Amino acid sequence: MTRKQRWTADRIPDQTGRVSVVTGANSGLGLATTRELARRGGRVILAVRDEGKGRRAAEGLAAEGIAPDLLDVRPLDLADLDSVRDFAGRVREEHSRLDVLVNNAGVMAPPRTLSPQGHELQFAVNHLGHFALTGLLLDLLAAGRDPRVVTVSSVNHRRKGLGFEDLDGDLDGGRGYAPMAFYDRSKFANAVFGQELHRRLTGSGSPVLGVLAHPGYTATGLQTKASGPAKVIFGYLGNPLLAQRPERGALPQLYAATDPEVRGGEFIGPDGPAELRGAPTRVRISDAAADPETGRRLWELSERLTGVRFPVAAG
């Protein structure tokens, strides 16, 4: 992908007959991703925390001319591993295969909150929920056509390591909890997971491609729902001045999900300065996130915390 060949959504191949799951599909990047996949004839399962918002999003897409029978709204609360299992079970009842899973949903910089299973909310939603969902659907993906798992990370993955010693932010009774720092950790976890998933899929001879993507700086509800300084800096100041629209920010994950040139293990992001905006291109994952030992450690921890084990061997 050179600048002379800037990739746009018009280049998405025909998706007729393909089935995709998109998490966080009712707004922002997830809605933009759903729109383009369905516009090309793909059936999309909109995995949403608020089913009412999901149905209104589907109605809005139908009003734009997208066939309603291509849009299936299903409730999924990624913070709650019981909800993840329920969602996966329902998908398994309704489908014998899947072609694409886009691990897109996320939360950013909320006040310190714990998930129903007692994990720090950003780590729970952004990483653990998607880890469990991927594992529970992987055999359906293996039966798909050109199947892919797209894990959405961030340029922020380069800012932090994971902090295995304090995953829940409860050192000193939580007084030192920094919401944005824990967001960066969760995005680091996404990058580590995406790379380790690729290693294990490849080592097991799976047909599923594990790919990473990030949207650059894109204006979504993620920033305006943040807390404290992050809400002011990113939501009220950064979004109007610097951010691109979700339709542009979704291009890297759409490219990762659909383009025939994509290879497993690649990281797709914007081609502009500092990867904040622009057309999709291959970008660099941090050395820390690509470290196989960190990948093994996070994988084993995630299996223990979620109770989900993948049908793929360590690389």
C-alpha positions as CSV (number, residue, x, y, z in Angstrom):
1,M,0.0,0.0,0.0
2,T,1.8,3.1,-1.2
3,R,0.4,6.6,-1.1
4,K,-0.4,6.2,-4.8
5,Q,-2.6,3.3,-3.9
6,R,-4.4,4.7,-0.9
7,W,-7.0,2.1,0.3
8,T,-10.6,3.2,0.7
9,A,-13.8,1.3,1.6
10,D,-14.7,1.2,-2.1
11,R,-12.0,-1.5,-2.4
12,I,-13.7,-3.9,0.1
13,P,-14.3,-7.2,-1.8
14,D,-17.8,-8.6,-2.1
15,Q,-18.9,-9.9,1.3
16,T,-21.9,-11.9,0.1
17,G,-22.2,-15.1,2.0
18,R,-19.7,-14.1,4.7
19,V,-20.7,-13.7,8.4
20,S,-18.9,-11.3,10.7
21,V,-19.1,-10.5,14.4
22,V,-18.3,-6.9,15.3
23,T,-18.2,-5.9,18.9
24,G,-19.3,-2.4,19.9
25,A,-21.2,-2.3,16.7
26,N,-23.8,0.3,17.6
27,S,-21.6,3.4,17.4
28,G,-18.3,4.8,16.4
29,L,-15.8,2.5,14.8
30,G,-17.9,-0.5,15.2
31,L,-20.9,1.1,13.5
32,A,-18.7,2.3,10.6
33,T,-17.2,-1.2,10.2
34,T,-20.7,-2.8,10.3
35,R,-22.0,-0.4,7.7
36,E,-19.2,-1.1,5.2
37,L,-19.3,-4.9,5.6
38,A,-23.1,-5.0,5.2
39,R,-23.0,-2.5,2.3
40,R,-20.9,-5.1,0.5
41,G,-23.4,-7.8,1.1
42,G,-22.0,-9.4,4.3
43,R,-24.1,-10.5,7.2
44,V,-23.1,-8.8,10.4
45,I,-23.8,-9.8,14.0
46,L,-23.8,-6.6,16.0
47,A,-22.5,-7.5,19.4
48,V,-23.6,-4.6,21.7
49,R,-23.8,-4.0,25.4
50,D,-27.1,-2.1,25.1
51,E,-29.5,-4.0,22.9
52,G,-31.8,-1.1,22.5
53,K,-29.0,1.1,21.1
54,G,-28.0,-1.8,18.9
55,R,-31.5,-2.1,17.4
56,R,-31.7,1.7,16.8
57,A,-28.3,1.5,15.0
58,A,-29.5,-1.4,12.8
59,E,-32.7,0.6,12.0
60,G,-30.5,3.6,11.0
61,L,-28.4,1.4,8.7
62,A,-31.6,0.0,7.2
63,A,-32.8,3.5,6.6
64,E,-29.6,4.1,4.6
65,G,-30.6,1.2,2.3
66,I,-28.8,-1.7,3.9
67,A,-30.9,-4.9,3.8
68,P,-32.3,-5.5,7.4
69,D,-31.8,-9.2,7.1
70,L,-28.0,-8.7,7.0
71,L,-28.0,-7.2,10.5
72,D,-28.4,-9.3,13.6
73,V,-28.3,-7.5,17.0
74,R,-27.2,-9.6,19.9
75,P,-26.4,-8.5,23.5
76,L,-22.9,-8.8,24.7
77,D,-21.3,-7.2,27.9
78,L,-17.6,-7.8,27.5
79,A,-17.0,-6.8,31.1
80,D,-19.0,-9.9,32.2
81,L,-17.5,-13.3,31.3
82,D,-20.9,-14.9,31.8
83,S,-22.4,-12.6,29.2
84,V,-19.5,-13.5,26.8
85,R,-20.3,-17.2,27.2
86,D,-24.0,-16.6,26.7
87,F,-23.3,-14.6,23.5
88,A,-21.0,-17.2,22.1
89,G,-23.5,-20.0,22.9
90,R,-26.2,-18.2,21.0
91,V,-24.0,-17.6,18.0
92,R,-23.1,-21.3,18.0
93,E,-26.7,-22.2,18.0
94,E,-27.4,-20.0,15.0
95,H,-24.3,-20.5,12.9
96,S,-22.1,-23.4,11.8
97,R,-19.3,-21.1,10.8
98,L,-18.0,-17.5,11.0
99,D,-15.7,-15.7,8.7
100,V,-14.6,-12.6,10.6
101,L,-14.4,-11.5,14.2
102,V,-13.6,-7.8,14.8
103,N,-12.6,-7.3,18.4
104,N,-13.4,-3.6,18.3
105,A,-15.4,-2.6,21.5
106,G,-13.6,-0.8,24.3
107,V,-13.8,1.6,27.3
108,M,-11.3,4.4,28.0
109,A,-10.3,6.0,31.2
110,P,-13.3,5.5,33.4
111,P,-13.1,5.9,37.2
112,R,-11.6,2.8,38.8
113,T,-14.3,0.1,38.5
114,L,-14.2,-3.7,38.8
115,S,-16.0,-6.1,36.5
116,P,-18.5,-8.7,37.8
117,Q,-15.6,-11.1,38.1
118,G,-13.5,-8.6,40.0
119,H,-11.1,-7.4,37.3
120,E,-10.1,-3.8,36.5
121,L,-12.8,-2.7,34.0
122,Q,-10.5,-1.6,31.1
123,F,-8.5,-4.8,31.2
124,A,-11.7,-6.8,31.5
125,V,-13.5,-5.2,28.6
126,N,-10.7,-4.4,26.2
127,H,-8.7,-7.6,26.7
128,L,-10.2,-10.4,28.8
129,G,-13.7,-10.2,27.2
130,H,-12.2,-10.3,23.7
131,F,-9.8,-13.1,24.6
132,A,-12.6,-15.2,25.9
133,L,-14.9,-14.4,23.0
134,T,-12.2,-15.3,20.5
135,G,-11.5,-18.6,22.1
136,L,-15.1,-19.6,22.3
137,L,-15.7,-18.8,18.6
138,L,-12.4,-20.0,17.2
139,D,-13.7,-23.4,15.9
140,L,-16.5,-21.6,14.0
141,L,-14.0,-19.3,12.5
142,A,-11.8,-22.2,11.5
143,A,-14.7,-23.5,9.4
144,G,-15.1,-20.1,7.6
145,R,-13.9,-18.8,4.3
146,D,-10.7,-16.8,4.5
147,P,-11.3,-16.5,8.3
148,R,-9.8,-13.6,10.3
149,V,-9.7,-12.3,13.8
150,V,-9.0,-8.6,13.9
151,T,-7.9,-7.2,17.3
152,V,-8.1,-3.4,17.6
153,S,-5.3,-1.9,19.6
154,S,-4.0,1.7,19.7
155,V,-0.9,3.8,19.1
156,N,-1.0,4.0,22.9
157,H,0.2,0.4,23.2
158,R,3.7,1.8,22.8
159,R,3.4,3.9,26.0
160,K,3.1,1.2,28.6
161,G,3.9,-2.4,29.5
162,L,1.3,-4.5,31.2
163,G,2.1,-4.2,34.8
164,F,1.5,-7.9,35.8
165,E,2.1,-7.0,39.4
166,D,-1.0,-4.7,39.6
167,L,-3.5,-5.6,36.9
168,D,-6.5,-4.5,38.9
169,G,-5.1,-1.2,40.2
170,D,-5.5,-2.0,43.8
171,L,-2.1,-1.3,45.2
172,D,-2.3,1.2,48.1
173,G,-6.0,0.6,48.1
174,G,-6.4,2.0,44.6
175,R,-5.2,5.5,45.5
176,G,-2.5,5.4,42.8
177,Y,-5.0,4.3,40.0
178,A,-4.5,6.4,36.9
179,P,-7.3,5.8,34.4
180,M,-5.4,6.7,31.3
181,A,-2.4,4.6,32.2
182,F,-4.6,1.6,32.7
183,Y,-6.2,2.3,29.3
184,D,-2.7,2.2,27.7
185,R,-2.0,-1.1,29.5
186,S,-5.2,-2.6,28.1
187,K,-4.2,-1.5,24.6
188,F,-0.7,-3.0,25.2
189,A,-2.5,-6.2,26.1
190,N,-4.5,-6.1,22.9
191,A,-1.3,-5.9,20.9
192,V,0.4,-8.7,22.8
193,F,-2.7,-10.9,22.4
194,G,-2.9,-10.2,18.7
195,Q,0.7,-11.2,18.2
196,E,0.5,-14.3,20.4
197,L,-2.7,-15.4,18.7
198,H,-1.0,-15.2,15.4
199,R,1.9,-17.3,16.6
200,R,-0.4,-20.0,18.0
201,L,-2.6,-20.1,15.0
202,T,0.4,-20.4,12.7
203,G,2.0,-23.0,14.9
204,S,-1.2,-25.1,14.9
205,G,-1.7,-24.9,11.2
206,S,-5.0,-23.1,11.6
207,P,-6.6,-21.4,8.6
208,V,-7.6,-18.4,10.7
209,L,-5.5,-15.2,10.3
210,G,-4.8,-13.2,13.4
211,V,-4.4,-9.5,12.5
212,L,-4.0,-6.3,14.5
213,A,-5.3,-2.8,13.6
214,H,-5.6,0.6,15.2
215,P,-7.7,3.6,14.2
216,G,-5.2,6.5,14.9
217,Y,-6.9,9.4,16.5
218,T,-10.6,9.0,15.8
219,A,-13.5,10.9,17.3
220,T,-15.9,8.4,19.0
221,G,-17.8,8.2,22.3
222,L,-14.8,6.6,23.8
223,Q,-13.2,10.0,24.6
224,T,-16.3,11.8,25.7
225,K,-17.2,9.0,28.1
226,A,-13.7,9.1,29.8
227,S,-13.2,10.6,33.2
228,G,-11.1,13.4,34.6
229,P,-8.4,15.1,32.5
230,A,-8.7,12.5,29.7
231,K,-12.3,13.6,29.0
232,V,-11.2,17.3,28.7
233,I,-8.0,16.7,26.8
234,F,-9.3,14.1,24.3
235,G,-13.1,14.5,24.3
236,Y,-13.5,18.3,24.5
237,L,-10.3,19.6,22.9
238,G,-8.7,16.8,20.9
239,N,-11.8,15.5,19.1
240,P,-12.9,18.7,17.5
241,L,-9.4,19.8,16.6
242,L,-7.4,16.7,15.7
243,A,-9.5,13.6,15.3
244,Q,-10.8,12.1,12.1
245,R,-14.3,10.8,11.6
246,P,-15.1,7.1,12.4
247,E,-15.6,6.4,8.7
248,R,-12.0,7.1,8.2
249,G,-10.8,5.6,11.5
250,A,-12.4,2.3,10.7
251,L,-10.5,1.8,7.5
252,P,-7.5,0.0,9.0
253,Q,-9.7,-2.6,10.7
254,L,-11.8,-3.0,7.5
255,Y,-8.6,-3.5,5.5
256,A,-7.4,-6.1,8.0
257,A,-10.8,-7.8,7.9
258,T,-11.3,-8.0,4.1
259,D,-8.3,-7.3,1.9
260,P,-6.8,-10.3,0.2
261,E,-3.3,-9.0,0.6
262,V,-3.4,-9.1,4.4
263,R,-1.2,-11.6,6.1
264,G,-1.4,-13.0,9.6
265,G,0.5,-11.1,12.3
266,E,0.4,-7.8,10.4
267,F,-0.5,-4.5,12.2
268,I,-2.6,-2.1,10.1
269,G,-2.9,1.6,11.0
270,P,-3.1,5.1,9.4
271,D,-0.3,6.2,7.2
272,G,-0.2,9.9,8.3
273,P,2.2,11.6,10.7
274,A,2.5,9.8,14.1
275,E,-0.2,7.3,12.7
276,L,-2.9,9.6,13.9
277,R,-4.9,9.7,10.7
278,G,-4.7,8.6,7.1
279,A,-5.2,5.6,4.8
280,P,-4.4,2.1,6.0
281,T,-0.9,0.8,5.9
282,R,1.3,-1.7,7.7
283,V,2.7,-0.2,10.9
284,R,5.1,-1.3,13.6
285,I,4.2,-3.1,16.8
286,S,6.4,-2.2,19.7
287,D,9.2,-4.6,20.6
288,A,7.8,-5.1,24.1
289,A,4.4,-6.2,22.7
290,A,6.0,-8.5,20.2
291,D,8.0,-10.3,22.9
292,P,7.1,-14.0,22.8
293,E,7.7,-14.4,26.6
294,T,5.3,-11.6,27.4
295,G,2.8,-13.2,25.0
296,R,3.1,-16.6,26.7
297,R,2.7,-15.0,30.1
298,L,-0.3,-13.0,29.2
299,W,-1.9,-15.9,27.4
300,E,-1.6,-18.3,30.4
301,L,-2.8,-15.6,32.7
302,S,-5.8,-14.9,30.5
303,E,-6.7,-18.6,30.3
304,R,-6.7,-18.8,34.1
305,L,-8.7,-15.6,34.6
306,T,-11.3,-16.4,31.9
307,G,-11.4,-20.2,32.1
308,V,-11.3,-20.3,28.3
309,R,-8.7,-22.5,26.6
310,F,-8.0,-22.2,22.9
311,P,-7.7,-25.2,20.5
312,V,-4.2,-24.0,19.5
313,A,-0.8,-24.9,20.8
314,A,1.9,-22.5,22.0
315,G,4.2,-21.4,19.2
